[in-house]
Amino acid sequence: MLKSPIKTLSLEDFLKLPETKPACEYIQGQIIQKPMPQGHHSTI
């Protein structure tokens, strides 16, 4: 099975993207969506 290449993004391009909910993080050229808080953390 072939893996599709991972598309990387520049920080400049990431900063141009609109905000998302939950928020996304830029880590080494990849966009990673933060998990939603659960339990006690979600009430803050």
PDBQT receptor file of N, H, CA, C and O in Angstrom, charges set to zero:
ATOM      1  N   MET A   1       0.846  -1.175   0.000  1.00  0.00    +0.000 N 
ATOM      2  CA  MET A   1       0.000   0.000   0.000  1.00  0.00    +0.000 C 
ATOM      3  C   MET A   1       0.894   1.241   0.000  1.00  0.00    +0.000 C 
ATOM      4  O   MET A   1       1.861   1.315   0.758  1.00  0.00    +0.000 OA
ATOM      5  N   LEU A   2       0.574   2.193  -0.834  1.00  0.00    +0.000 N 
ATOM      6  H   LEU A   2      -0.212   2.134  -1.449  1.00  0.00    +0.000 HD
ATOM      7  CA  LEU A   2       1.325   3.429  -0.904  1.00  0.00    +0.000 C 
ATOM      8  C   LEU A   2       0.733   4.459   0.043  1.00  0.00    +0.000 C 
ATOM      9  O   LEU A   2      -0.484   4.596   0.163  1.00  0.00    +0.000 OA
ATOM     10  N   LYS A   3       1.610   5.167   0.703  1.00  0.00    +0.000 N 
ATOM     11  H   LYS A   3       2.599   5.055   0.606  1.00  0.00    +0.000 HD
ATOM     12  CA  LYS A   3       1.156   6.255   1.564  1.00  0.00    +0.000 C 
ATOM     13  C   LYS A   3       1.162   7.532   0.749  1.00  0.00    +0.000 C 
ATOM     14  O   LYS A   3       2.075   7.774  -0.041  1.00  0.00    +0.000 OA
ATOM     15  N   SER A   4       0.137   8.347   0.946  1.00  0.00    +0.000 N 
ATOM     16  H   SER A   4      -0.604   8.151   1.587  1.00  0.00    +0.000 HD
ATOM     17  CA  SER A   4       0.119   9.631   0.262  1.00  0.00    +0.000 C 
ATOM     18  C   SER A   4       1.095  10.564   0.969  1.00  0.00    +0.000 C 
ATOM     19  O   SER A   4       1.215  10.524   2.194  1.00  0.00    +0.000 OA
ATOM     20  N   PRO A   5       1.791  11.401   0.210  1.00  0.00    +0.000 N 
ATOM     21  CA  PRO A   5       2.755  12.301   0.845  1.00  0.00    +0.000 C 
ATOM     22  C   PRO A   5       2.061  13.281   1.782  1.00  0.00    +0.000 C 
ATOM     23  O   PRO A   5       0.946  13.730   1.521  1.00  0.00    +0.000 OA
ATOM     24  N   ILE A   6       2.737  13.600   2.869  1.00  0.00    +0.000 N 
ATOM     25  H   ILE A   6       3.644  13.235   3.081  1.00  0.00    +0.000 HD
ATOM     26  CA  ILE A   6       2.188  14.549   3.837  1.00  0.00    +0.000 C 
ATOM     27  C   ILE A   6       2.400  15.958   3.294  1.00  0.00    +0.000 C 
ATOM     28  O   ILE A   6       3.522  16.352   2.978  1.00  0.00    +0.000 OA
ATOM     29  N   LYS A   7       1.319  16.700   3.192  1.00  0.00    +0.000 N 
ATOM     30  H   LYS A   7       0.407  16.380   3.448  1.00  0.00    +0.000 HD
ATOM     31  CA  LYS A   7       1.397  18.064   2.687  1.00  0.00    +0.000 C 
ATOM     32  C   LYS A   7       1.802  18.983   3.827  1.00  0.00    +0.000 C 
ATOM     33  O   LYS A   7       1.152  19.015   4.872  1.00  0.00    +0.000 OA
ATOM     34  N   THR A   8       2.874  19.726   3.620  1.00  0.00    +0.000 N 
ATOM     35  H   THR A   8       3.401  19.700   2.771  1.00  0.00    +0.000 HD
ATOM     36  CA  THR A   8       3.314  20.675   4.636  1.00  0.00    +0.000 C 
ATOM     37  C   THR A   8       2.886  22.075   4.235  1.00  0.00    +0.000 C 
ATOM     38  O   THR A   8       2.652  22.367   3.062  1.00  0.00    +0.000 OA
ATOM     39  N   LEU A   9       2.792  22.915   5.223  1.00  0.00    +0.000 N 
ATOM     40  H   LEU A   9       2.982  22.678   6.176  1.00  0.00    +0.000 HD
ATOM     41  CA  LEU A   9       2.299  24.274   5.042  1.00  0.00    +0.000 C 
ATOM     42  C   LEU A   9       3.281  25.219   5.721  1.00  0.00    +0.000 C 
ATOM     43  O   LEU A   9       3.835  24.898   6.772  1.00  0.00    +0.000 OA
ATOM     44  N   SER A  10       3.492  26.367   5.127  1.00  0.00    +0.000 N 
ATOM     45  H   SER A  10       3.042  26.628   4.273  1.00  0.00    +0.000 HD
ATOM     46  CA  SER A  10       4.366  27.350   5.771  1.00  0.00    +0.000 C 
ATOM     47  C   SER A  10       3.603  28.030   6.906  1.00  0.00    +0.000 C 
ATOM     48  O   SER A  10       2.374  28.081   6.903  1.00  0.00    +0.000 OA
ATOM     49  N   LEU A  11       4.349  28.546   7.865  1.00  0.00    +0.000 N 
ATOM     50  H   LEU A  11       5.348  28.504   7.867  1.00  0.00    +0.000 HD
ATOM     51  CA  LEU A  11       3.723  29.260   8.987  1.00  0.00    +0.000 C 
ATOM     52  C   LEU A  11       2.943  30.459   8.475  1.00  0.00    +0.000 C 
ATOM     53  O   LEU A  11       1.860  30.761   8.976  1.00  0.00    +0.000 OA
ATOM     54  N   GLU A  12       3.483  31.135   7.491  1.00  0.00    +0.000 N 
ATOM     55  H   GLU A  12       4.363  30.890   7.084  1.00  0.00    +0.000 HD
ATOM     56  CA  GLU A  12       2.797  32.304   6.914  1.00  0.00    +0.000 C 
ATOM     57  C   GLU A  12       1.424  31.908   6.352  1.00  0.00    +0.000 C 
ATOM     58  O   GLU A  12       0.440  32.613   6.572  1.00  0.00    +0.000 OA
ATOM     59  N   ASP A  13       1.358  30.787   5.632  1.00  0.00    +0.000 N 
ATOM     60  H   ASP A  13       2.158  30.214   5.453  1.00  0.00    +0.000 HD
ATOM     61  CA  ASP A  13       0.084  30.322   5.079  1.00  0.00    +0.000 C 
ATOM     62  C   ASP A  13      -0.871  29.880   6.182  1.00  0.00    +0.000 C 
ATOM     63  O   ASP A  13      -2.076  30.112   6.084  1.00  0.00    +0.000 OA
ATOM     64  N   PHE A  14      -0.345  29.243   7.234  1.00  0.00    +0.000 N 
ATOM     65  H   PHE A  14       0.634  29.055   7.314  1.00  0.00    +0.000 HD
ATOM     66  CA  PHE A  14      -1.183  28.810   8.346  1.00  0.00    +0.000 C 
ATOM     67  C   PHE A  14      -1.831  30.005   9.034  1.00  0.00    +0.000 C 
ATOM     68  O   PHE A  14      -3.008  29.956   9.394  1.00  0.00    +0.000 OA
ATOM     69  N   LEU A  15      -1.067  31.073   9.215  1.00  0.00    +0.000 N 
ATOM     70  H   LEU A  15      -0.112  31.113   8.922  1.00  0.00    +0.000 HD
ATOM     71  CA  LEU A  15      -1.592  32.256   9.898  1.00  0.00    +0.000 C 
ATOM     72  C   LEU A  15      -2.662  32.975   9.076  1.00  0.00    +0.000 C 
ATOM     73  O   LEU A  15      -3.438  33.756   9.626  1.00  0.00    +0.000 OA
ATOM     74  N   LYS A  16      -2.713  32.724   7.781  1.00  0.00    +0.000 N 
ATOM     75  H   LYS A  16      -2.082  32.089   7.333  1.00  0.00    +0.000 HD
ATOM     76  CA  LYS A  16      -3.736  33.328   6.918  1.00  0.00    +0.000 C 
ATOM     77  C   LYS A  16      -5.070  32.580   6.996  1.00  0.00    +0.000 C 
ATOM     78  O   LYS A  16      -6.104  33.112   6.592  1.00  0.00    +0.000 OA
ATOM     79  N   LEU A  17      -5.049  31.352   7.514  1.00  0.00    +0.000 N 
ATOM     80  H   LEU A  17      -4.209  30.920   7.842  1.00  0.00    +0.000 HD
ATOM     81  CA  LEU A  17      -6.267  30.543   7.586  1.00  0.00    +0.000 C 
ATOM     82  C   LEU A  17      -7.218  31.099   8.650  1.00  0.00    +0.000 C 
ATOM     83  O   LEU A  17      -6.770  31.699   9.626  1.00  0.00    +0.000 OA
ATOM     84  N   PRO A  18      -8.528  30.902   8.466  1.00  0.00    +0.000 N 
ATOM     85  CA  PRO A  18      -9.486  31.373   9.481  1.00  0.00    +0.000 C 
ATOM     86  C   PRO A  18      -9.399  30.533  10.753  1.00  0.00    +0.000 C 
ATOM     87  O   PRO A  18      -8.935  29.393  10.722  1.00  0.00    +0.000 OA
ATOM     88  N   GLU A  19      -9.846  31.100  11.861  1.00  0.00    +0.000 N 
ATOM     89  H   GLU A  19     -10.223  32.026  11.886  1.00  0.00    +0.000 HD
ATOM     90  CA  GLU A  19      -9.877  30.396  13.139  1.00  0.00    +0.000 C 
ATOM     91  C   GLU A  19     -10.846  29.217  13.051  1.00  0.00    +0.000 C 
ATOM     92  O   GLU A  19     -11.841  29.279  12.329  1.00  0.00    +0.000 OA
ATOM     93  N   THR A  20     -10.555  28.157  13.780  1.00  0.00    +0.000 N 
ATOM     94  H   THR A  20      -9.747  28.107  14.367  1.00  0.00    +0.000 HD
ATOM     95  CA  THR A  20     -11.439  26.984  13.821  1.00  0.00    +0.000 C 
ATOM     96  C   THR A  20     -11.788  26.670  15.265  1.00  0.00    +0.000 C 
ATOM     97  O   THR A  20     -11.099  27.104  16.188  1.00  0.00    +0.000 OA
ATOM     98  N   LYS A  21     -12.846  25.924  15.452  1.00  0.00    +0.000 N 
ATOM     99  H   LYS A  21     -13.406  25.572  14.702  1.00  0.00    +0.000 HD
ATOM    100  CA  LYS A  21     -13.238  25.466  16.785  1.00  0.00    +0.000 C 
ATOM    101  C   LYS A  21     -13.390  23.964  16.707  1.00  0.00    +0.000 C 
ATOM    102  O   LYS A  21     -14.215  23.505  15.918  1.00  0.00    +0.000 OA
ATOM    103  N   PRO A  22     -12.670  23.171  17.452  1.00  0.00    +0.000 N 
ATOM    104  CA  PRO A  22     -11.610  23.597  18.350  1.00  0.00    +0.000 C 
ATOM    105  C   PRO A  22     -10.410  24.137  17.571  1.00  0.00    +0.000 C 
ATOM    106  O   PRO A  22     -10.275  23.907  16.369  1.00  0.00    +0.000 OA
ATOM    107  N   ALA A  23      -9.564  24.843  18.268  1.00  0.00    +0.000 N 
ATOM    108  H   ALA A  23      -9.674  25.029  19.244  1.00  0.00    +0.000 HD
ATOM    109  CA  ALA A  23      -8.412  25.503  17.642  1.00  0.00    +0.000 C 
ATOM    110  C   ALA A  23      -7.438  24.491  17.050  1.00  0.00    +0.000 C 
ATOM    111  O   ALA A  23      -7.400  23.328  17.450  1.00  0.00    +0.000 OA
ATOM    112  N   CYS A  24      -6.666  24.956  16.104  1.00  0.00    +0.000 N 
ATOM    113  H   CYS A  24      -6.697  25.901  15.779  1.00  0.00    +0.000 HD
ATOM    114  CA  CYS A  24      -5.635  24.128  15.484  1.00  0.00    +0.000 C 
ATOM    115  C   CYS A  24      -4.263  24.652  15.880  1.00  0.00    +0.000 C 
ATOM    116  O   CYS A  24      -4.099  25.831  16.197  1.00  0.00    +0.000 OA
ATOM    117  N   GLU A  25      -3.281  23.759  15.858  1.00  0.00    +0.000 N 
ATOM    118  H   GLU A  25      -3.414  22.802  15.600  1.00  0.00    +0.000 HD
ATOM    119  CA  GLU A  25      -1.906  24.120  16.142  1.00  0.00    +0.000 C 
ATOM    120  C   GLU A  25      -1.065  23.875  14.900  1.00  0.00    +0.000 C 
ATOM    121  O   GLU A  25      -1.389  23.009  14.088  1.00  0.00    +0.000 OA
ATOM    122  N   TYR A  26      -0.009  24.618  14.753  1.00  0.00    +0.000 N 
ATOM    123  H   TYR A  26       0.254  25.322  15.412  1.00  0.00    +0.000 HD
ATOM    124  CA  TYR A  26       0.943  24.454  13.658  1.00  0.00    +0.000 C 
ATOM    125  C   TYR A  26       2.187  23.796  14.245  1.00  0.00    +0.000 C 
ATOM    126  O   TYR A  26       2.897  24.410  15.041  1.00  0.00    +0.000 OA
ATOM    127  N   ILE A  27       2.455  22.546  13.854  1.00  0.00    +0.000 N 
ATOM    128  H   ILE A  27       1.879  22.048  13.207  1.00  0.00    +0.000 HD
ATOM    129  CA  ILE A  27       3.595  21.810  14.390  1.00  0.00    +0.000 C 
ATOM    130  C   ILE A  27       4.396  21.240  13.235  1.00  0.00    +0.000 C 
ATOM    131  O   ILE A  27       3.922  20.352  12.526  1.00  0.00    +0.000 OA
ATOM    132  N   GLN A  28       5.583  21.735  13.044  1.00  0.00    +0.000 N 
ATOM    133  H   GLN A  28       5.968  22.456  13.620  1.00  0.00    +0.000 HD
ATOM    134  CA  GLN A  28       6.521  21.260  12.022  1.00  0.00    +0.000 C 
ATOM    135  C   GLN A  28       5.875  21.159  10.647  1.00  0.00    +0.000 C 
ATOM    136  O   GLN A  28       6.009  20.145   9.963  1.00  0.00    +0.000 OA
ATOM    137  N   GLY A  29       5.176  22.213  10.248  1.00  0.00    +0.000 N 
ATOM    138  H   GLY A  29       5.067  23.037  10.805  1.00  0.00    +0.000 HD
ATOM    139  CA  GLY A  29       4.590  22.275   8.918  1.00  0.00    +0.000 C 
ATOM    140  C   GLY A  29       3.252  21.582   8.767  1.00  0.00    +0.000 C 
ATOM    141  O   GLY A  29       2.682  21.577   7.676  1.00  0.00    +0.000 OA
ATOM    142  N   GLN A  30       2.738  20.996   9.835  1.00  0.00    +0.000 N 
ATOM    143  H   GLN A  30       3.201  21.000  10.721  1.00  0.00    +0.000 HD
ATOM    144  CA  GLN A  30       1.453  20.307   9.771  1.00  0.00    +0.000 C 
ATOM    145  C   GLN A  30       0.439  20.988  10.680  1.00  0.00    +0.000 C 
ATOM    146  O   GLN A  30       0.792  21.565  11.709  1.00  0.00    +0.000 OA
ATOM    147  N   ILE A  31      -0.824  20.912  10.281  1.00  0.00    +0.000 N 
ATOM    148  H   ILE A  31      -1.111  20.444   9.445  1.00  0.00    +0.000 HD
ATOM    149  CA  ILE A  31      -1.903  21.468  11.086  1.00  0.00    +0.000 C 
ATOM    150  C   ILE A  31      -2.508  20.331  11.896  1.00  0.00    +0.000 C 
ATOM    151  O   ILE A  31      -2.947  19.322  11.344  1.00  0.00    +0.000 OA
ATOM    152  N   ILE A  32      -2.523  20.508  13.211  1.00  0.00    +0.000 N 
ATOM    153  H   ILE A  32      -2.166  21.328  13.659  1.00  0.00    +0.000 HD
ATOM    154  CA  ILE A  32      -3.059  19.500  14.117  1.00  0.00    +0.000 C 
ATOM    155  C   ILE A  32      -4.183  20.143  14.913  1.00  0.00    +0.000 C 
ATOM    156  O   ILE A  32      -3.987  21.177  15.551  1.00  0.00    +0.000 OA
ATOM    157  N   GLN A  33      -5.364  19.528  14.876  1.00  0.00    +0.000 N 
ATOM    158  H   GLN A  33      -5.523  18.688  14.357  1.00  0.00    +0.000 HD
ATOM    159  CA  GLN A  33      -6.502  20.087  15.605  1.00  0.00    +0.000 C 
ATOM    160  C   GLN A  33      -6.420  19.660  17.067  1.00  0.00    +0.000 C 
ATOM    161  O   GLN A  33      -6.235  18.481  17.371  1.00  0.00    +0.000 OA
ATOM    162  N   LYS A  34      -6.562  20.634  17.969  1.00  0.00    +0.000 N 
ATOM    163  H   LYS A  34      -6.713  21.591  17.721  1.00  0.00    +0.000 HD
ATOM    164  CA  LYS A  34      -6.520  20.353  19.400  1.00  0.00    +0.000 C 
ATOM    165  C   LYS A  34      -7.783  19.598  19.797  1.00  0.00    +0.000 C 
ATOM    166  O   LYS A  34      -8.858  19.875  19.264  1.00  0.00    +0.000 OA
ATOM    167  N   PRO A  35      -7.672  18.649  20.725  1.00  0.00    +0.000 N 
ATOM    168  CA  PRO A  35      -8.882  17.959  21.195  1.00  0.00    +0.000 C 
ATOM    169  C   PRO A  35      -9.739  18.883  22.052  1.00  0.00    +0.000 C 
ATOM    170  O   PRO A  35      -9.224  19.793  22.702  1.00  0.00    +0.000 OA
ATOM    171  N   MET A  36     -11.038  18.645  22.050  1.00  0.00    +0.000 N 
ATOM    172  H   MET A  36     -11.455  17.905  21.522  1.00  0.00    +0.000 HD
ATOM    173  CA  MET A  36     -11.953  19.426  22.887  1.00  0.00    +0.000 C 
ATOM    174  C   MET A  36     -11.708  19.063  24.350  1.00  0.00    +0.000 C 
ATOM    175  O   MET A  36     -11.479  17.895  24.662  1.00  0.00    +0.000 OA
ATOM    176  N   PRO A  37     -11.752  20.046  25.250  1.00  0.00    +0.000 N 
ATOM    177  CA  PRO A  37     -11.581  19.741  26.670  1.00  0.00    +0.000 C 
ATOM    178  C   PRO A  37     -12.740  18.899  27.186  1.00  0.00    +0.000 C 
ATOM    179  O   PRO A  37     -13.875  19.021  26.725  1.00  0.00    +0.000 OA
ATOM    180  N   GLN A  38     -12.429  18.048  28.149  1.00  0.00    +0.000 N 
ATOM    181  H   GLN A  38     -11.507  17.949  28.523  1.00  0.00    +0.000 HD
ATOM    182  CA  GLN A  38     -13.465  17.189  28.715  1.00  0.00    +0.000 C 
ATOM    183  C   GLN A  38     -13.434  17.281  30.222  1.00  0.00    +0.000 C 
ATOM    184  O   GLN A  38     -12.420  17.662  30.807  1.00  0.00    +0.000 OA
ATOM    185  N   GLY A  39     -14.539  16.935  30.852  1.00  0.00    +0.000 N 
ATOM    186  H   GLY A  39     -15.362  16.626  30.377  1.00  0.00    +0.000 HD
ATOM    187  CA  GLY A  39     -14.615  16.925  32.313  1.00  0.00    +0.000 C 
ATOM    188  C   GLY A  39     -14.484  18.310  32.911  1.00  0.00    +0.000 C 
ATOM    189  O   GLY A  39     -15.092  19.267  32.433  1.00  0.00    +0.000 OA
ATOM    190  N   HIS A  40     -13.686  18.408  33.959  1.00  0.00    +0.000 N 
ATOM    191  H   HIS A  40     -13.192  17.631  34.347  1.00  0.00    +0.000 HD
ATOM    192  CA  HIS A  40     -13.522  19.660  34.708  1.00  0.00    +0.000 C 
ATOM    193  C   HIS A  40     -12.979  20.781  33.819  1.00  0.00    +0.000 C 
ATOM    194  O   HIS A  40     -13.348  21.941  34.003  1.00  0.00    +0.000 OA
ATOM    195  N   HIS A  41     -12.117  20.456  32.868  1.00  0.00    +0.000 N 
ATOM    196  H   HIS A  41     -11.817  19.514  32.719  1.00  0.00    +0.000 HD
ATOM    197  CA  HIS A  41     -11.514  21.476  32.027  1.00  0.00    +0.000 C 
ATOM    198  C   HIS A  41     -12.532  22.153  31.113  1.00  0.00    +0.000 C 
ATOM    199  O   HIS A  41     -12.342  23.308  30.732  1.00  0.00    +0.000 OA
ATOM    200  N   SER A  42     -13.592  21.465  30.762  1.00  0.00    +0.000 N 
ATOM    201  H   SER A  42     -13.747  20.527  31.071  1.00  0.00    +0.000 HD
ATOM    202  CA  SER A  42     -14.570  22.064  29.855  1.00  0.00    +0.000 C 
ATOM    203  C   SER A  42     -15.463  23.076  30.553  1.00  0.00    +0.000 C 
ATOM    204  O   SER A  42     -16.118  23.870  29.878  1.00  0.00    +0.000 OA
ATOM    205  N   THR A  43     -15.513  23.076  31.882  1.00  0.00    +0.000 N 
ATOM    206  H   THR A  43     -14.981  22.431  32.430  1.00  0.00    +0.000 HD
ATOM    207  CA  THR A  43     -16.364  24.032  32.594  1.00  0.00    +0.000 C 
ATOM    208  C   THR A  43     -15.670  25.366  32.825  1.00  0.00    +0.000 C 
ATOM    209  O   THR A  43     -16.316  26.348  33.191  1.00  0.00    +0.000 OA
ATOM    210  N   ILE A  44     -14.379  25.406  32.617  1.00  0.00    +0.000 N 
ATOM    211  H   ILE A  44     -13.855  24.609  32.319  1.00  0.00    +0.000 HD
ATOM    212  CA  ILE A  44     -13.613  26.659  32.842  1.00  0.00    +0.000 C 
ATOM    213  C   ILE A  44     -13.859  27.644  31.733  1.00  0.00    +0.000 C 
ATOM    214  O   ILE A  44     -13.306  28.743  31.750  1.00  0.00    +0.000 OA
TER     215      ILE A  44
